[in-house]
Amino acid sequence: MISRERKVQANAVHKANLAYSLRRRLEVARAKNNSALVSMLEQEVKDLGLSL
């Protein structure tokens, strides 16, 4: 059985990885002036409750 502490830690790492990926994708979308993709990615950040 996985401990609660381990689950919390895994969740934190997962959220950090999501944030890193979204931050990078946003940088690329902005660099390419892809406003539609930027809007979608910003909404995804909000939906996931992340702060970049």
N, C-alpha and C positions, 0 to 999 in steps of 0.2 A: 504494500500500500504506500502511495506517495504521501508524504507529510504535507500539511497545510502550508508550512513555510516554503517548501520546495515548489508547490503550486504557485504561491504568490511570487516567488523569485522568477519562475518560468514565465509568468504573465508579464512581469515587468520587463524582462528581456525581450519578449515578443513585441510589446508595445514600443520599446526603444528601436527595434529593428523596423517596425512599420513606419515610425516617425522618420528614421534615417532614409528609408526608401522613398517616402513621400516627399521629403525635403529635396532629395536629389532629382526626382521626377519633376517637381515644381521648378527647380533651377533650369532644367533643360527646356521645359515648356515655355518658360519666360524668355529664355535666350533665343528661342525660335519664334517668339511672338505668337504663340499658339494660345490665344485667349480662351478658346472653347475648352481646351484641355486644362488650362490653369483653373478655370471656374470649376470644372469637374473635380480636380484634385483638391482644391480648397474645400469643396463640399464634403469630400471624403474625409479630410482632416477633421472637419466639424462633426461629421457623423460618428467618427471613431473617438471623439473627445480628446484628441491629441493637441498638444501645443508645440509649435515648431519654433 
